[in-house]
Amino acid sequence: MLVIDGKAKNVGLGSTVDGVKLISVTGNDATVEVQGKRVALRLGGAQVNLGGKASEGGGNQIVLTMESGGHFLADGAINGKVVRFVVDTGATTVSLGQSDADRLGIDYKNGQRGYVSTANGAVPAYRVSLTSVRVGDVQVYNVDATVLPAAMPVVLLGNSFLGRFQMKRENDRMTLDKRF
């Protein structure tokens, strides 16, 4: 199944649907051809634009597939800059390390300073508001976040984002439907 122009389509190997040809499928990847250009896509990954008009992020649904480690990962963006998320229903807010905040241009040092409880105990943190958080074709605005001093391999997609969605999990698939 491929999502083409926002609609899920069943595409057989070697078939072309709406100008998208499915070339191959391996364990975690699919190769498609659009307008003569081949592109490798990660199965269950974030939606990508392969040549059409750029999306305004007006989508209403995110579908994620569980990775081999049991986590739901997604490529996305914070304030228009690329990040890698892991869904963390135990995190109160979107949480990221200071190095990511610096890379993304987030002025966290002017945020509200305090302490947060983590698996490693209480740590100093800054509370900020992110202008936008995007996963696939779904974008939300004014999302609370916490910037932590430790380096983090991914950004935690916490409840300040997830709380805006109706979450449903079926086996290895998680569907987030936008509520507001």
C-alpha positions in Angstrom: 0.0 0.0 0.0 1.3 3.5 -0.9 -0.2 6.8 0.0 -0.4 8.8 -3.2 -1.8 12.4 -3.1 -3.0 11.7 0.4 -5.0 8.6 -0.5 -4.0 5.0 0.3 -3.6 2.9 -2.8 -2.9 -0.8 -3.3 0.0 -1.0 -5.8 1.3 -4.3 -7.1 5.0 -4.9 -7.8 5.7 -3.5 -11.3 2.3 -1.7 -11.4 1.8 2.0 -12.0 -0.9 3.9 -10.1 -1.4 7.6 -10.5 2.0 8.0 -12.1 3.8 6.1 -9.3 5.4 2.7 -10.3 6.4 0.3 -7.6 9.8 -1.1 -8.6 10.8 -3.3 -5.6 10.0 -4.1 -2.0 12.6 -5.4 0.5 12.5 -5.9 4.3 12.2 -2.3 5.3 12.3 -0.4 2.0 10.4 0.1 -1.2 11.7 1.6 -4.5 9.3 3.7 -6.6 9.6 5.5 -9.8 8.0 8.9 -10.4 8.5 11.0 -13.5 11.4 8.7 -14.5 13.2 9.2 -11.1 13.7 6.3 -8.8 13.4 6.9 -5.0 13.9 4.5 -2.1 11.3 4.9 0.7 11.3 3.4 4.2 8.2 1.3 4.8 6.0 2.9 7.4 8.1 6.1 7.2 6.8 9.6 7.0 5.1 10.7 3.8 7.4 12.4 1.3 6.8 14.7 -1.6 8.2 13.3 -4.9 7.6 16.1 -7.2 4.1 17.5 -6.7 3.2 20.8 -5.1 4.6 21.1 -1.6 2.0 20.2 1.1 0.9 22.8 3.6 0.8 20.2 6.3 -3.0 20.1 6.3 -3.3 16.3 6.7 -5.3 14.8 9.5 -3.9 11.3 9.9 -0.5 9.8 10.7 0.1 6.1 10.3 3.2 4.6 11.9 4.6 1.0 11.7 6.5 -0.4 14.7 10.2 -0.7 14.2 12.1 -3.9 15.0 13.0 -2.6 18.5 9.3 -2.2 19.4 9.3 1.6 19.0 7.3 3.8 16.7 9.7 6.1 14.9 8.9 8.9 12.5 10.8 11.4 10.4 9.4 14.9 10.8 10.2 18.5 11.4 10.3 21.1 14.2 9.9 24.7 13.0 10.5 23.4 9.5 13.8 21.6 10.2 14.2 17.8 10.0 14.2 15.6 13.1 13.7 12.0 13.9 11.0 11.3 16.5 10.1 8.3 18.7 6.6 8.2 20.1 6.7 8.4 23.9 3.4 8.3 25.6 5.2 8.6 28.9 6.6 12.0 28.0 4.5 15.0 29.0 5.9 17.2 26.3 7.9 16.9 23.1 11.4 16.6 24.5 14.8 17.2 22.9 18.4 17.6 23.8 20.2 21.0 23.9 22.3 20.0 20.8 19.1 19.5 18.8 17.6 22.7 20.1 20.8 24.6 19.1 20.7 23.0 15.6 17.0 23.9 15.2 17.6 27.5 16.3 15.3 27.2 19.4 16.0 30.0 21.9 15.6 27.7 24.9 17.8 29.8 27.3 15.0 32.3 27.4 12.5 29.6 28.2 11.1 28.8 31.6 13.8 27.1 33.6 13.0 24.3 36.0 13.5 20.6 36.7 11.9 17.6 35.2 11.7 14.0 36.4 13.3 11.5 34.0 14.3 7.8 34.2 17.7 9.1 35.4 16.2 11.3 38.1 15.5 15.1 38.3 17.4 17.1 35.7 17.4 20.8 34.9 15.4 21.7 31.8 13.9 24.6 29.8 10.3 24.8 28.8 9.6 26.3 25.5 6.9 26.6 22.8 7.6 25.2 19.4 6.1 27.2 16.5 5.3 24.0 14.6 5.7 20.2 14.8 5.2 18.1 11.6 5.0 14.4 11.0 4.2 13.3 7.5 1.5 15.6 6.1 0.2 16.6 9.5 1.4 19.8 11.2 0.3 21.3 14.5 1.2 24.6 16.0 2.3 26.1 19.3 3.5 22.8 20.9 5.0 22.8 24.4 8.4 21.2 24.6 11.2 20.6 27.1 14.9 21.0 26.3 17.1 18.7 28.3 20.9 19.1 28.9 21.7 15.5 27.8 22.3 14.6 24.2 19.4 12.5 22.9 19.5 10.2 19.8 15.9 11.1 18.8 13.3 13.7 19.8 10.6 12.3 22.1 7.2 12.9 20.6 5.3 13.4 23.8 1.8 14.2 24.9 1.9 17.9 24.1 1.7 16.7 20.5 0.0 13.3 20.9 -2.8 14.8 23.0 -4.1 16.5 19.9 -4.8 13.2 18.3 -7.0 10.1 18.8 -4.5 7.3 19.0 -5.3 3.7 17.9 -2.9 0.8 17.9 -3.5 -2.4 16.1 -0.7 -4.9 16.3 2.4 -3.2 14.8 0.5 -0.2 13.4 -0.3 3.1 15.2 -2.8 5.5 13.7 -3.1 9.1 15.0 -6.2 11.0 13.9 -6.1 14.7 14.4 -8.7 16.0 16.8 -8.0 19.7 16.7 
